[in-house]
Amino acid sequence: MVKSVPYHPFLIEQLKDSVYAAGYLTLFLNEQEEGDLDIGIFPSALKEVFEALGEPNMSADDAKLHLEKLDALLSPEGSATIYALASWLKALGLKLTVAVDAGDEENSANVAELAQVGNV
């Protein structure tokens, strides 16, 4: 019998690659632009990326503060602002994306990969 890999630990391991994480979030932003985004999924995706990239690199106090900031951004008022900005940009032929910080030398050479991951 084939054993399956639990999804959440597998996803978190994949999201430790910042290029993959950027593409993962961009995928959700693209769905929002197309009107296909379930409003409850994007906050979960952000928290998964935080679990993979943020928690291992922060103290417990810093992680708590960072999550509190995320909760404020994802409040009904905050998320409405984000989605309004995305719609406003779309009218101009632009869109929101997530990219790897250019200061991250390890992944800065993978910008082409980001475009591929976000457009799958």
Sequence and secondary structure as in RCSB ss.txt:
>XXXX:A:sequence
MVKSVPYHPFLIEQLKDSVYAAGYLTLFLNEQEEGDLDIGIFPSALKEVFEALGEPNMSADDAKLHLEKLDALLS
PEGSATIYALASWLKALGLKLTVAVDAGDEENSANVAELAQVGNV
>XXXX:A:secstr
      HHHHHHHHHTSHHHHHHHHHHHHHHHHTT   TTHHHHHHHHHIIIIIGGGS HHHHHHHHHHHHHHTS
HHHHHHHHHHHHHHHHTT        TT TTTGGGHHHHHHHHT 
